[in-house]
Amino acid sequence: MEEEGAEAPAEEVAQGEGEPQTDEATPPENQEEQEGEAAAAAGEADAEASEAAEAEPAPAEGEAGEGGGAAEEEDSKADAAAAAAAAVEEEVAPAAETSVEGDAEADGPTPQQPSAEGEAGEEGMGAPPPVEEGPGVSTEVAGDGGNNNGNNNSSSSVPGPETSITVSAVEGTVSIDFVILPEGYGQTKLIDLGKTIAQIRADLEGELSIPEGSLFLMNMSGAAEVKEVLPSEQRLCDFGLKADDKIGIELRINYYQEQPADDYIMPDTLELRVTDAQGREKVVVVHVQRPVVEKSYLGGFRNRQSGVSYHHATTQTAPPPKKETQAIRFHREAQTYQYRTRSTQCKKDNGTQMPKVGLYIDSVNDYEITPRRPYFSSADKTALMLEKCVIIQCHARGMVARKRAGQLRKARISREELAAKEEERRQLEADLRHKREVERRMQPKTLEDFAVLYRELEAWRLNEANRIAKAGFDEAARRAAQRELLHKETKLLQTIDQLKIHAKTHNRDSKIKKKLESMANPKVWPQNDGETTTVHTPYTTRAKELMDLYSGLRLPLLTVDERLDVLLHVKWTVKEFDCNLTREIVDLIDREADMLNRGRPEKSFAGRLRKRLANLFLQFLEAPEFNPEAMKFQKVSRQLYDQSSTHPLSTVPIRALGQV
């Protein structure tokens, strides 16, 4: 800087005489840009420097080139420049990529700008490159461009009071992920390191088309961590960011930020300027009278064209004061209450006379009065109240604790009962499951039950075969063991076949019983009120009678008279129809009745005779010609096949037993 070179003390100039290195002149255009960036980066330190510089007016460029001026003015300028340089160095030192130059004063012409003579003097000097302190920081000692007397100031890596710190342009970009909260929309942009937060915010507000000042940048994360709202005057490089770093910044938009409104207070008097008829203007003082009551809303109207609303108003004069009545109308004497006057002696009339000079009081008859109980002070009352409160509190807490304990006890009992019921249910289910597994193996009824038996038999056979193969028997013993295994397997297969036959019979009987019960069930008709009506039709009644007869035929262990009675009822029922089926049923009934009359044993009927009779009567039940209700249970239509046994034979007489 020119002025700093001219104003440097003699001692500091002498220190640099041995170094031929000269300072490099900075062009005015670049110097203005560097001063602007240094002002933004320095912050508060630059403001202090500018205040110090403004305290003394800066000289014009011509005066600076001449190098003249008073010694006091030069000393004050040198001190201000040194303070500004030290402040800028302290602000810029943490940023590794920031190069500083000059003290960057914001207002007025700065001492860094060389004059015409200074520029001419520096053109003839070689400008060696500045000594770099770090990756992006370089310090230079400015030459004496004002006087240009041949004294060269040396360049040093450590700036002194007269050393100018040059802020070079910050190069590089930073990848920033902007996230708008709370919507969560994001966008990634490349921003220069030299841009300030205020410039970035202005650019984003322009892109988003939102009002100025409604966008807030906060919570920087990534290469640098900054909480809360980011300062507007700081640049990205001031946060310690480097080129090609990646950070994230949250954006919050506030359109309706309320501003505190100033409360308007109407003055007591208003001065109004009015013009009279002659065109003269005069000032009229209007005294403001505060409203004492709230004005009522009287309605109004609205202009449809302009949309302006007009309210009806009342007069602005104060309401007339209420007249004070002279006579008091509401008083005690005017009421109907009757009162009396009584006089009594108050405690304030009592007193105690003490003896004194000139007054003698006889104390012969005086005596001391002792209270029946000691004096009860306020402290004793407070202690008693505290004691009683503690007792009441103990009883109240005991009651609450007993109530809570009862609730917990009841809840525990409920949980235990529920757990016991659940355990009992699980045990019952396990027992039923075990019983079912045993039952399906002892008395299988379905295909799944027989599949389980076959799988277990095969597993048993394989286990026995492996045992025989691993036992190490000789050939004869092994064959004998295999024959025994084959014999056992055959016996088990025969047992399973017998169980199949028994299951088939049982399933057939169950199916027939279910079918007959379905035929005999009455009709159930639902009603509108949710109730049902049970109706027995002639067809269901007929089906129930036939089902009872079939059940009687299948009953075992009946006496001869009971069996004959059942056979007689069945015979009368089937003789109502004349066909081959009914004739065969009647023939079998007569044959069994004859054998019963002869006294044949019960086992002689358990064979084919009674089974054949039951099967024929079942065919009688399932024929719609004899049981109309059976029509609904026919799987195949009656028209598709011909049952000749049910055709009537009215012309052929029925032969009885013993007839030829």
Secondary structure, DSSP 4 states (H G I P E B T S, - for coil): -HHHHHH--HHHHHHTTT----PPPPPHHHHHHHHHHHHHHHTHHHHHHHHHHHHSPPPPHHHHHHT---HHHHHHHHHHHHHHHHHHHHHHTT-TT--BBS---SSS--TTS--HHHHHHHHTS--PPPEE-SSS-EEBPPP-TTT--SPPPPP-SS--TT-B-BBPPP--EEEEEEEEETTTEEEEEEEETT-BHHHHHHHHHHHHT--TT-EEEEEEEESS-EEEEPPSS-BSGGGT--TT-EEEEEEEE-S--PPPPPPP---SEEEEEEE-TTS-EEEEEEE----SSPPPP--EEE-TTT--EEE-----SPPPPPPPPSS--SSSTTSS----------GGG------BTTB----TT------SS----HHHHHHHHHHHHHHHHHHHHHHHHHHHHHHHHHHHHHHHHHHHHHHHHHHHHHHHHHHHHHHHHHS--SHHHHHHHHHHHHHHHHHHHHHHHHTT--HHHHHHHHHHHHHHHHHHHHHHHHHHHHHHHHHHHHHHHHHHHHHHSPEEEE-TTS-EEEE--HHHHHHHHHHHHHHHHH--S--HHHHHHHHHHHHHHHTTS-BHHHHHHHHHHHHHHHHHHTT--GGGTTTHHHHHHHHHHHHHHH-TTT-GGGGGG-SS-GGGS--GGGSB-SSSPPPPTT--
